[in-house]
């Protein structure tokens, strides 16, 4: 079913930036980018987050700041049932321009904007703080709204519990044709990553030769097709290990791996520990 978006607040002639609170049945896969910087908070929902060449699972409380023209999407899994809500802000770097750049009060924010090109995930106590501010800003107007944005950015800029998402070497290859082609490729992968997906199939989906597709995919995502596919499957496996009592072998098969040996080897490579250790460690943290 197509997601229905609800705009709680929207940009107007009286506002220099855009705030939103979207409520929908799920997060659709829409691989996109835009010149505006964006702060996104997942109020409800879970699935897979893609930012540049970074892929991982997300859940409620996910707080991410994205730089200008950084490709991204949050997407629910096909079987997701529940509510999906996201609160966010989109604004241009000009939100701090001219003489404002000379004010020492804005220096920490300027530094935050400079390092946002890789995407930044925030963790710890700051998440709830920012979530409350975001829920409030969508209802503000005028100068109160603008100063609230500056306060949010200043709080983020001073946080130490952060993690960069896209790799240092990732450089997006922008352009309308590239965007449409990689969107089609990633959409197919996202819809079918639990099934066998061959390079021949991906070349056909993108109307390219296998060699051209491999080169194109690596250039656009910073990862090989197989590496990207395995990231999605390991993300799915992590979710199953935490939320179900499936055996290790069943978890591997339900995550798209055709053998337990391959699953164990790939999990160790991606996570640095065995699936069984990951499960026991995650459950110990939940009990604690």
Buried (B, 14 or more C-beta within 10 A) or exposed (E): EEBEEEEBBEBEEEBEBBBBBBBBBBBBBEBEBBEBBBBBBBBBBBBBBBBBBBBBBBEEBBBBBBBBEBBBBBBBBEEBEEEBBBBBBBBBBEBBEEEBEEEEEBEBBBEBBEBBBBBBBBBEEBBEBBBEBBBEBBEBEEEEBBEBBBBBBBBBBEBEEBEBBBEEEBEBEEEEEBBEBBBBBBBBBBEBBBEEBEBEEBBEBBEBEBEEBBEBBBEBBBBEBEBBBBBBBBBBBBBBBBEEEBEBBEBBBBBBBEEBEEBBEBBBEBBEEEBBEBBEEEEEEEEE
